[in-house]
Structure formats: structure tokens, C-alpha cells
Amino acid sequence: MAMFDIILAKFVVKQKWRTVMSDFNPAEGNFLLFGLIVLVIIPYAVMKIKGI
């Protein structure tokens, strides 16, 4: 997911690397990184709860 966001921003939208990486920086008010972490943790937690 993160790689898709990076490739889309860099090569399709033609943004600079500084702009692309600032999307993942919570110090600048961008919480995309936390959203990606949640997208990984929630399915893992559900699998553990269901015993899969």
C-alpha cells in the first residue's frame, strides 16, 4: 500500500521526493503512516481472535 502511494505520487503525479516523503511524516500533520500501520494490524488481530 505504501509503495503504491509512493509510486503514484512520484511517477504519475510527478511530485518531488520531498513532497512524497512528507506525506508519511506525522510531525508535519500527515498521518498516512499511521493509517498504513492500522491496515496491517487490524486484519492480523482479527486472524488471531478467530484462531486462523
PDBQT receptor file of N, H, CA, C and O in Angstrom, charges set to zero:
ATOM      1  N   MET A   1       0.820  -1.194   0.000  1.00  0.00    +0.000 N 
ATOM      2  CA  MET A   1       0.000   0.000   0.000  1.00  0.00    +0.000 C 
ATOM      3  C   MET A   1       0.866   1.260   0.000  1.00  0.00    +0.000 C 
ATOM      4  O   MET A   1       0.620   2.196  -0.761  1.00  0.00    +0.000 OA
ATOM      5  N   ALA A   2       1.872   1.270   0.857  1.00  0.00    +0.000 N 
ATOM      6  H   ALA A   2       2.072   0.510   1.475  1.00  0.00    +0.000 HD
ATOM      7  CA  ALA A   2       2.766   2.431   0.911  1.00  0.00    +0.000 C 
ATOM      8  C   ALA A   2       3.507   2.584  -0.410  1.00  0.00    +0.000 C 
ATOM      9  O   ALA A   2       3.678   3.698  -0.904  1.00  0.00    +0.000 OA
ATOM     10  N   MET A   3       3.944   1.477  -0.977  1.00  0.00    +0.000 N 
ATOM     11  H   MET A   3       3.805   0.572  -0.576  1.00  0.00    +0.000 HD
ATOM     12  CA  MET A   3       4.669   1.533  -2.238  1.00  0.00    +0.000 C 
ATOM     13  C   MET A   3       3.763   2.054  -3.360  1.00  0.00    +0.000 C 
ATOM     14  O   MET A   3       4.216   2.797  -4.230  1.00  0.00    +0.000 OA
ATOM     15  N   PHE A   4       2.500   1.668  -3.339  1.00  0.00    +0.000 N 
ATOM     16  H   PHE A   4       2.132   1.064  -2.632  1.00  0.00    +0.000 HD
ATOM     17  CA  PHE A   4       1.542   2.176  -4.325  1.00  0.00    +0.000 C 
ATOM     18  C   PHE A   4       1.419   3.693  -4.203  1.00  0.00    +0.000 C 
ATOM     19  O   PHE A   4       1.433   4.402  -5.209  1.00  0.00    +0.000 OA
ATOM     20  N   ASP A   5       1.299   4.191  -2.967  1.00  0.00    +0.000 N 
ATOM     21  H   ASP A   5       1.288   3.615  -2.150  1.00  0.00    +0.000 HD
ATOM     22  CA  ASP A   5       1.186   5.638  -2.749  1.00  0.00    +0.000 C 
ATOM     23  C   ASP A   5       2.433   6.370  -3.240  1.00  0.00    +0.000 C 
ATOM     24  O   ASP A   5       2.335   7.436  -3.848  1.00  0.00    +0.000 OA
ATOM     25  N   ILE A   6       3.588   5.803  -2.977  1.00  0.00    +0.000 N 
ATOM     26  H   ILE A   6       3.668   4.937  -2.483  1.00  0.00    +0.000 HD
ATOM     27  CA  ILE A   6       4.847   6.435  -3.378  1.00  0.00    +0.000 C 
ATOM     28  C   ILE A   6       4.970   6.452  -4.903  1.00  0.00    +0.000 C 
ATOM     29  O   ILE A   6       5.310   7.481  -5.488  1.00  0.00    +0.000 OA
ATOM     30  N   ILE A   7       4.699   5.327  -5.538  1.00  0.00    +0.000 N 
ATOM     31  H   ILE A   7       4.423   4.492  -5.063  1.00  0.00    +0.000 HD
ATOM     32  CA  ILE A   7       4.809   5.245  -6.998  1.00  0.00    +0.000 C 
ATOM     33  C   ILE A   7       3.799   6.172  -7.676  1.00  0.00    +0.000 C 
ATOM     34  O   ILE A   7       4.126   6.857  -8.645  1.00  0.00    +0.000 OA
ATOM     35  N   LEU A   8       2.578   6.187  -7.161  1.00  0.00    +0.000 N 
ATOM     36  H   LEU A   8       2.312   5.631  -6.374  1.00  0.00    +0.000 HD
ATOM     37  CA  LEU A   8       1.555   7.058  -7.739  1.00  0.00    +0.000 C 
ATOM     38  C   LEU A   8       1.957   8.522  -7.630  1.00  0.00    +0.000 C 
ATOM     39  O   LEU A   8       1.854   9.269  -8.603  1.00  0.00    +0.000 OA
ATOM     40  N   ALA A   9       2.411   8.932  -6.463  1.00  0.00    +0.000 N 
ATOM     41  H   ALA A   9       2.495   8.325  -5.672  1.00  0.00    +0.000 HD
ATOM     42  CA  ALA A   9       2.783  10.341  -6.267  1.00  0.00    +0.000 C 
ATOM     43  C   ALA A   9       4.025  10.718  -7.071  1.00  0.00    +0.000 C 
ATOM     44  O   ALA A   9       4.085  11.805  -7.647  1.00  0.00    +0.000 OA
ATOM     45  N   LYS A  10       5.001   9.840  -7.112  1.00  0.00    +0.000 N 
ATOM     46  H   LYS A  10       4.953   8.957  -6.645  1.00  0.00    +0.000 HD
ATOM     47  CA  LYS A  10       6.272  10.182  -7.759  1.00  0.00    +0.000 C 
ATOM     48  C   LYS A  10       6.198  10.117  -9.283  1.00  0.00    +0.000 C 
ATOM     49  O   LYS A  10       6.668  11.025  -9.968  1.00  0.00    +0.000 OA
ATOM     50  N   PHE A  11       5.617   9.059  -9.806  1.00  0.00    +0.000 N 
ATOM     51  H   PHE A  11       5.235   8.321  -9.249  1.00  0.00    +0.000 HD
ATOM     52  CA  PHE A  11       5.713   8.830 -11.243  1.00  0.00    +0.000 C 
ATOM     53  C   PHE A  11       4.457   9.213 -12.025  1.00  0.00    +0.000 C 
ATOM     54  O   PHE A  11       4.545   9.513 -13.215  1.00  0.00    +0.000 OA
ATOM     55  N   VAL A  12       3.306   9.207 -11.386  1.00  0.00    +0.000 N 
ATOM     56  H   VAL A  12       3.234   8.962 -10.419  1.00  0.00    +0.000 HD
ATOM     57  CA  VAL A  12       2.091   9.578 -12.098  1.00  0.00    +0.000 C 
ATOM     58  C   VAL A  12       1.791  11.059 -11.910  1.00  0.00    +0.000 C 
ATOM     59  O   VAL A  12       1.511  11.771 -12.875  1.00  0.00    +0.000 OA
ATOM     60  N   VAL A  13       1.853  11.523 -10.657  1.00  0.00    +0.000 N 
ATOM     61  H   VAL A  13       2.081  10.945  -9.874  1.00  0.00    +0.000 HD
ATOM     62  CA  VAL A  13       1.543  12.915 -10.358  1.00  0.00    +0.000 C 
ATOM     63  C   VAL A  13       2.778  13.798 -10.508  1.00  0.00    +0.000 C 
ATOM     64  O   VAL A  13       2.668  15.024 -10.547  1.00  0.00    +0.000 OA
ATOM     65  N   LYS A  14       3.957  13.172 -10.593  1.00  0.00    +0.000 N 
ATOM     66  H   LYS A  14       4.045  12.176 -10.561  1.00  0.00    +0.000 HD
ATOM     67  CA  LYS A  14       5.234  13.877 -10.807  1.00  0.00    +0.000 C 
ATOM     68  C   LYS A  14       5.593  14.835  -9.654  1.00  0.00    +0.000 C 
ATOM     69  O   LYS A  14       6.034  15.959  -9.893  1.00  0.00    +0.000 OA
ATOM     70  N   GLN A  15       5.403  14.387  -8.424  1.00  0.00    +0.000 N 
ATOM     71  H   GLN A  15       5.044  13.474  -8.230  1.00  0.00    +0.000 HD
ATOM     72  CA  GLN A  15       5.781  15.196  -7.268  1.00  0.00    +0.000 C 
ATOM     73  C   GLN A  15       7.251  14.971  -6.939  1.00  0.00    +0.000 C 
ATOM     74  O   GLN A  15       7.832  13.952  -7.313  1.00  0.00    +0.000 OA
ATOM     75  N   LYS A  16       7.844  15.923  -6.242  1.00  0.00    +0.000 N 
ATOM     76  H   LYS A  16       7.373  16.751  -5.938  1.00  0.00    +0.000 HD
ATOM     77  CA  LYS A  16       9.233  15.793  -5.816  1.00  0.00    +0.000 C 
ATOM     78  C   LYS A  16       9.318  14.822  -4.638  1.00  0.00    +0.000 C 
ATOM     79  O   LYS A  16       8.337  14.619  -3.922  1.00  0.00    +0.000 OA
ATOM     80  N   TRP A  17      10.506  14.220  -4.439  1.00  0.00    +0.000 N 
ATOM     81  H   TRP A  17      11.303  14.385  -5.020  1.00  0.00    +0.000 HD
ATOM     82  CA  TRP A  17      10.693  13.264  -3.354  1.00  0.00    +0.000 C 
ATOM     83  C   TRP A  17      10.381  13.883  -1.998  1.00  0.00    +0.000 C 
ATOM     84  O   TRP A  17       9.816  13.219  -1.130  1.00  0.00    +0.000 OA
ATOM     85  N   ARG A  18      10.739  15.138  -1.811  1.00  0.00    +0.000 N 
ATOM     86  H   ARG A  18      11.198  15.678  -2.516  1.00  0.00    +0.000 HD
ATOM     87  CA  ARG A  18      10.472  15.807  -0.529  1.00  0.00    +0.000 C 
ATOM     88  C   ARG A  18       8.971  15.838  -0.243  1.00  0.00    +0.000 C 
ATOM     89  O   ARG A  18       8.549  15.610   0.891  1.00  0.00    +0.000 OA
ATOM     90  N   THR A  19       8.178  16.117  -1.253  1.00  0.00    +0.000 N 
ATOM     91  H   THR A  19       8.521  16.303  -2.174  1.00  0.00    +0.000 HD
ATOM     92  CA  THR A  19       6.729  16.162  -1.094  1.00  0.00    +0.000 C 
ATOM     93  C   THR A  19       6.159  14.773  -0.838  1.00  0.00    +0.000 C 
ATOM     94  O   THR A  19       5.270  14.604  -0.003  1.00  0.00    +0.000 OA
ATOM     95  N   VAL A  20       6.669  13.788  -1.553  1.00  0.00    +0.000 N 
ATOM     96  H   VAL A  20       7.391  13.926  -2.231  1.00  0.00    +0.000 HD
ATOM     97  CA  VAL A  20       6.191  12.419  -1.388  1.00  0.00    +0.000 C 
ATOM     98  C   VAL A  20       6.476  11.927   0.029  1.00  0.00    +0.000 C 
ATOM     99  O   VAL A  20       5.598  11.346   0.666  1.00  0.00    +0.000 OA
ATOM    100  N   MET A  21       7.674  12.148   0.521  1.00  0.00    +0.000 N 
ATOM    101  H   MET A  21       8.387  12.620   0.003  1.00  0.00    +0.000 HD
ATOM    102  CA  MET A  21       8.033  11.666   1.849  1.00  0.00    +0.000 C 
ATOM    103  C   MET A  21       7.361  12.464   2.967  1.00  0.00    +0.000 C 
ATOM    104  O   MET A  21       7.186  11.947   4.070  1.00  0.00    +0.000 OA
ATOM    105  N   SER A  22       6.987  13.699   2.701  1.00  0.00    +0.000 N 
ATOM    106  H   SER A  22       7.128  14.119   1.804  1.00  0.00    +0.000 HD
ATOM    107  CA  SER A  22       6.310  14.484   3.732  1.00  0.00    +0.000 C 
ATOM    108  C   SER A  22       4.915  13.933   4.015  1.00  0.00    +0.000 C 
ATOM    109  O   SER A  22       4.361  14.185   5.085  1.00  0.00    +0.000 OA
ATOM    110  N   ASP A  23       4.338  13.184   3.071  1.00  0.00    +0.000 N 
ATOM    111  H   ASP A  23       4.788  12.980   2.201  1.00  0.00    +0.000 HD
ATOM    112  CA  ASP A  23       3.033  12.560   3.303  1.00  0.00    +0.000 C 
ATOM    113  C   ASP A  23       3.086  11.510   4.406  1.00  0.00    +0.000 C 
ATOM    114  O   ASP A  23       2.056  11.177   4.992  1.00  0.00    +0.000 OA
ATOM    115  N   PHE A  24       4.258  10.994   4.692  1.00  0.00    +0.000 N 
ATOM    116  H   PHE A  24       5.095  11.265   4.217  1.00  0.00    +0.000 HD
ATOM    117  CA  PHE A  24       4.412   9.965   5.713  1.00  0.00    +0.000 C 
ATOM    118  C   PHE A  24       4.963  10.520   7.024  1.00  0.00    +0.000 C 
ATOM    119  O   PHE A  24       5.247   9.748   7.940  1.00  0.00    +0.000 OA
ATOM    120  N   ASN A  25       5.120  11.833   7.134  1.00  0.00    +0.000 N 
ATOM    121  H   ASN A  25       4.890  12.460   6.389  1.00  0.00    +0.000 HD
ATOM    122  CA  ASN A  25       5.729  12.453   8.302  1.00  0.00    +0.000 C 
ATOM    123  C   ASN A  25       4.659  12.981   9.263  1.00  0.00    +0.000 C 
ATOM    124  O   ASN A  25       4.016  13.991   8.977  1.00  0.00    +0.000 OA
ATOM    125  N   PRO A  26       4.463  12.293  10.417  1.00  0.00    +0.000 N 
ATOM    126  CA  PRO A  26       3.454  12.761  11.362  1.00  0.00    +0.000 C 
ATOM    127  C   PRO A  26       3.821  14.093  12.020  1.00  0.00    +0.000 C 
ATOM    128  O   PRO A  26       2.933  14.779  12.527  1.00  0.00    +0.000 OA
ATOM    129  N   ALA A  27       5.076  14.474  12.028  1.00  0.00    +0.000 N 
ATOM    130  H   ALA A  27       5.797  13.917  11.617  1.00  0.00    +0.000 HD
ATOM    131  CA  ALA A  27       5.484  15.755  12.609  1.00  0.00    +0.000 C 
ATOM    132  C   ALA A  27       4.939  16.931  11.803  1.00  0.00    +0.000 C 
ATOM    133  O   ALA A  27       4.802  18.036  12.327  1.00  0.00    +0.000 OA
ATOM    134  N   GLU A  28       4.631  16.694  10.542  1.00  0.00    +0.000 N 
ATOM    135  H   GLU A  28       4.742  15.796  10.117  1.00  0.00    +0.000 HD
ATOM    136  CA  GLU A  28       4.061  17.733   9.690  1.00  0.00    +0.000 C 
ATOM    137  C   GLU A  28       2.541  17.665   9.634  1.00  0.00    +0.000 C 
ATOM    138  O   GLU A  28       1.912  18.388   8.860  1.00  0.00    +0.000 OA
ATOM    139  N   GLY A  29       1.947  16.796  10.455  1.00  0.00    +0.000 N 
ATOM    140  H   GLY A  29       2.457  16.208  11.083  1.00  0.00    +0.000 HD
ATOM    141  CA  GLY A  29       0.495  16.689  10.493  1.00  0.00    +0.000 C 
ATOM    142  C   GLY A  29      -0.075  15.684   9.516  1.00  0.00    +0.000 C 
ATOM    143  O   GLY A  29      -1.292  15.627   9.334  1.00  0.00    +0.000 OA
ATOM    144  N   ASN A  30       0.758  14.903   8.893  1.00  0.00    +0.000 N 
ATOM    145  H   ASN A  30       1.746  14.950   9.040  1.00  0.00    +0.000 HD
ATOM    146  CA  ASN A  30       0.300  13.892   7.937  1.00  0.00    +0.000 C 
ATOM    147  C   ASN A  30       0.335  12.519   8.609  1.00  0.00    +0.000 C 
ATOM    148  O   ASN A  30       1.388  12.065   9.058  1.00  0.00    +0.000 OA
ATOM    149  N   PHE A  31      -0.809  11.873   8.674  1.00  0.00    +0.000 N 
ATOM    150  H   PHE A  31      -1.665  12.242   8.310  1.00  0.00    +0.000 HD
ATOM    151  CA  PHE A  31      -0.933  10.631   9.417  1.00  0.00    +0.000 C 
ATOM    152  C   PHE A  31      -1.124   9.421   8.516  1.00  0.00    +0.000 C 
ATOM    153  O   PHE A  31      -1.687   8.415   8.949  1.00  0.00    +0.000 OA
ATOM    154  N   LEU A  32      -0.671   9.498   7.283  1.00  0.00    +0.000 N 
ATOM    155  H   LEU A  32      -0.214  10.315   6.932  1.00  0.00    +0.000 HD
ATOM    156  CA  LEU A  32      -0.785   8.386   6.349  1.00  0.00    +0.000 C 
ATOM    157  C   LEU A  32      -0.045   7.157   6.874  1.00  0.00    +0.000 C 
ATOM    158  O   LEU A  32      -0.514   6.033   6.698  1.00  0.00    +0.000 OA
ATOM    159  N   LEU A  33       1.091   7.359   7.508  1.00  0.00    +0.000 N 
ATOM    160  H   LEU A  33       1.472   8.272   7.651  1.00  0.00    +0.000 HD
ATOM    161  CA  LEU A  33       1.873   6.245   8.045  1.00  0.00    +0.000 C 
ATOM    162  C   LEU A  33       1.065   5.469   9.083  1.00  0.00    +0.000 C 
ATOM    163  O   LEU A  33       1.083   4.239   9.088  1.00  0.00    +0.000 OA
ATOM    164  N   PHE A  34       0.355   6.180   9.960  1.00  0.00    +0.000 N 
ATOM    165  H   PHE A  34       0.340   7.180   9.955  1.00  0.00    +0.000 HD
ATOM    166  CA  PHE A  34      -0.450   5.509  10.976  1.00  0.00    +0.000 C 
ATOM    167  C   PHE A  34      -1.600   4.733  10.344  1.00  0.00    +0.000 C 
ATOM    168  O   PHE A  34      -1.943   3.645  10.806  1.00  0.00    +0.000 OA
ATOM    169  N   GLY A  35      -2.187   5.276   9.310  1.00  0.00    +0.000 N 
ATOM    170  H   GLY A  35      -1.909   6.160   8.935  1.00  0.00    +0.000 HD
ATOM    171  CA  GLY A  35      -3.250   4.574   8.604  1.00  0.00    +0.000 C 
ATOM    172  C   GLY A  35      -2.765   3.280   7.977  1.00  0.00    +0.000 C 
ATOM    173  O   GLY A  35      -3.472   2.273   7.997  1.00  0.00    +0.000 OA
ATOM    174  N   LEU A  36      -1.565   3.302   7.422  1.00  0.00    +0.000 N 
ATOM    175  H   LEU A  36      -0.991   4.120   7.405  1.00  0.00    +0.000 HD
ATOM    176  CA  LEU A  36      -0.999   2.090   6.825  1.00  0.00    +0.000 C 
ATOM    177  C   LEU A  36      -0.696   1.041   7.889  1.00  0.00    +0.000 C 
ATOM    178  O   LEU A  36      -0.878  -0.155   7.660  1.00  0.00    +0.000 OA
ATOM    179  N   ILE A  37      -0.235   1.492   9.046  1.00  0.00    +0.000 N 
ATOM    180  H   ILE A  37      -0.087   2.463   9.232  1.00  0.00    +0.000 HD
ATOM    181  CA  ILE A  37       0.037   0.564  10.150  1.00  0.00    +0.000 C 
ATOM    182  C   ILE A  37      -1.265  -0.088  10.619  1.00  0.00    +0.000 C 
ATOM    183  O   ILE A  37      -1.303  -1.293  10.870  1.00  0.00    +0.000 OA
ATOM    184  N   VAL A  38      -2.317   0.700  10.735  1.00  0.00    +0.000 N 
ATOM    185  H   VAL A  38      -2.286   1.678  10.531  1.00  0.00    +0.000 HD
ATOM    186  CA  VAL A  38      -3.619   0.167  11.153  1.00  0.00    +0.000 C 
ATOM    187  C   VAL A  38      -4.131  -0.839  10.133  1.00  0.00    +0.000 C 
ATOM    188  O   VAL A  38      -4.727  -1.848  10.512  1.00  0.00    +0.000 OA
ATOM    189  N   LEU A  39      -3.913  -0.586   8.849  1.00  0.00    +0.000 N 
ATOM    190  H   LEU A  39      -3.429   0.233   8.541  1.00  0.00    +0.000 HD
ATOM    191  CA  LEU A  39      -4.346  -1.527   7.813  1.00  0.00    +0.000 C 
ATOM    192  C   LEU A  39      -3.642  -2.874   7.915  1.00  0.00    +0.000 C 
ATOM    193  O   LEU A  39      -4.158  -3.881   7.430  1.00  0.00    +0.000 OA
ATOM    194  N   VAL A  40      -2.485  -2.901   8.534  1.00  0.00    +0.000 N 
ATOM    195  H   VAL A  40      -2.066  -2.083   8.928  1.00  0.00    +0.000 HD
ATOM    196  CA  VAL A  40      -1.762  -4.163   8.737  1.00  0.00    +0.000 C 
ATOM    197  C   VAL A  40      -2.190  -4.819  10.040  1.00  0.00    +0.000 C 
ATOM    198  O   VAL A  40      -2.365  -6.037  10.085  1.00  0.00    +0.000 OA
ATOM    199  N   ILE A  41      -2.363  -4.041  11.096  1.00  0.00    +0.000 N 
ATOM    200  H   ILE A  41      -2.221  -3.052  11.060  1.00  0.00    +0.000 HD
ATOM    201  CA  ILE A  41      -2.629  -4.584  12.431  1.00  0.00    +0.000 C 
ATOM    202  C   ILE A  41      -4.040  -5.159  12.552  1.00  0.00    +0.000 C 
ATOM    203  O   ILE A  41      -4.210  -6.226  13.142  1.00  0.00    +0.000 OA
ATOM    204  N   ILE A  42      -5.043  -4.491  12.017  1.00  0.00    +0.000 N 
ATOM    205  H   ILE A  42      -4.905  -3.624  11.538  1.00  0.00    +0.000 HD
ATOM    206  CA  ILE A  42      -6.427  -4.942  12.203  1.00  0.00    +0.000 C 
ATOM    207  C   ILE A  42      -6.675  -6.332  11.601  1.00  0.00    +0.000 C 
ATOM    208  O   ILE A  42      -7.236  -7.179  12.297  1.00  0.00    +0.000 OA
ATOM    209  N   PRO A  43      -6.296  -6.612  10.366  1.00  0.00    +0.000 N 
ATOM    210  CA  PRO A  43      -6.513  -7.981   9.855  1.00  0.00    +0.000 C 
ATOM    211  C   PRO A  43      -5.735  -9.031  10.655  1.00  0.00    +0.000 C 
ATOM    212  O   PRO A  43      -6.229 -10.139  10.865  1.00  0.00    +0.000 OA
ATOM    213  N   TYR A  44      -4.538  -8.693  11.096  1.00  0.00    +0.000 N 
ATOM    214  H   TYR A  44      -4.137  -7.793  10.926  1.00  0.00    +0.000 HD
ATOM    215  CA  TYR A  44      -3.747  -9.619  11.905  1.00  0.00    +0.000 C 
ATOM    216  C   TYR A  44      -4.452  -9.898  13.235  1.00  0.00    +0.000 C 
ATOM    217  O   TYR A  44      -4.506 -11.044  13.680  1.00  0.00    +0.000 OA
ATOM    218  N   ALA A  45      -4.989  -8.855  13.865  1.00  0.00    +0.000 N 
ATOM    219  H   ALA A  45      -4.945  -7.924  13.503  1.00  0.00    +0.000 HD
ATOM    220  CA  ALA A  45      -5.695  -9.021  15.133  1.00  0.00    +0.000 C 
ATOM    221  C   ALA A  45      -6.949  -9.885  14.952  1.00  0.00    +0.000 C 
ATOM    222  O   ALA A  45      -7.243 -10.733  15.795  1.00  0.00    +0.000 OA
ATOM    223  N   VAL A  46      -7.679  -9.677  13.871  1.00  0.00    +0.000 N 
ATOM    224  H   VAL A  46      -7.440  -8.989  13.186  1.00  0.00    +0.000 HD
ATOM    225  CA  VAL A  46      -8.879 -10.469  13.608  1.00  0.00    +0.000 C 
ATOM    226  C   VAL A  46      -8.505 -11.926  13.391  1.00  0.00    +0.000 C 
ATOM    227  O   VAL A  46      -9.201 -12.815  13.882  1.00  0.00    +0.000 OA
ATOM    228  N   MET A  47      -7.422 -12.194  12.665  1.00  0.00    +0.000 N 
ATOM    229  H   MET A  47      -6.857 -11.472  12.266  1.00  0.00    +0.000 HD
ATOM    230  CA  MET A  47      -6.975 -13.572  12.469  1.00  0.00    +0.000 C 
ATOM    231  C   MET A  47      -6.616 -14.231  13.786  1.00  0.00    +0.000 C 
ATOM    232  O   MET A  47      -6.932 -15.402  13.997  1.00  0.00    +0.000 OA
ATOM    233  N   LYS A  48      -5.957 -13.494  14.682  1.00  0.00    +0.000 N 
ATOM    234  H   LYS A  48      -5.700 -12.543  14.511  1.00  0.00    +0.000 HD
ATOM    235  CA  LYS A  48      -5.593 -14.059  15.980  1.00  0.00    +0.000 C 
ATOM    236  C   LYS A  48      -6.830 -14.341  16.828  1.00  0.00    +0.000 C 
ATOM    237  O   LYS A  48      -6.888 -15.363  17.513  1.00  0.00    +0.000 OA
ATOM    238  N   ILE A  49      -7.809 -13.458  16.792  1.00  0.00    +0.000 N 
ATOM    239  H   ILE A  49      -7.762 -12.629  16.235  1.00  0.00    +0.000 HD
ATOM    240  CA  ILE A  49      -9.030 -13.639  17.573  1.00  0.00    +0.000 C 
ATOM    241  C   ILE A  49      -9.821 -14.845  17.068  1.00  0.00    +0.000 C 
ATOM    242  O   ILE A  49     -10.356 -15.618  17.862  1.00  0.00    +0.000 OA
ATOM    243  N   LYS A  50      -9.890 -15.001  15.755  1.00  0.00    +0.000 N 
ATOM    244  H   LYS A  50      -9.455 -14.373  15.110  1.00  0.00    +0.000 HD
ATOM    245  CA  LYS A  50     -10.634 -16.115  15.178  1.00  0.00    +0.000 C 
ATOM    246  C   LYS A  50      -9.844 -17.417  15.177  1.00  0.00    +0.000 C 
ATOM    247  O   LYS A  50     -10.394 -18.476  14.872  1.00  0.00    +0.000 OA
ATOM    248  N   GLY A  51      -8.570 -17.349  15.512  1.00  0.00    +0.000 N 
ATOM    249  H   GLY A  51      -8.123 -16.489  15.759  1.00  0.00    +0.000 HD
ATOM    250  CA  GLY A  51      -7.752 -18.556  15.585  1.00  0.00    +0.000 C 
ATOM    251  C   GLY A  51      -7.269 -19.053  14.249  1.00  0.00    +0.000 C 
ATOM    252  O   GLY A  51      -6.992 -20.242  14.091  1.00  0.00    +0.000 OA
ATOM    253  N   ILE A  52      -7.166 -18.183  13.306  1.00  0.00    +0.000 N 
ATOM    254  H   ILE A  52      -7.391 -17.217  13.435  1.00  0.00    +0.000 HD
ATOM    255  CA  ILE A  52      -6.712 -18.572  11.952  1.00  0.00    +0.000 C 
ATOM    256  C   ILE A  52      -5.208 -18.543  11.907  1.00  0.00    +0.000 C 
ATOM    257  O   ILE A  52      -4.615 -18.834  10.869  1.00  0.00    +0.000 OA
TER     258      ILE A  52
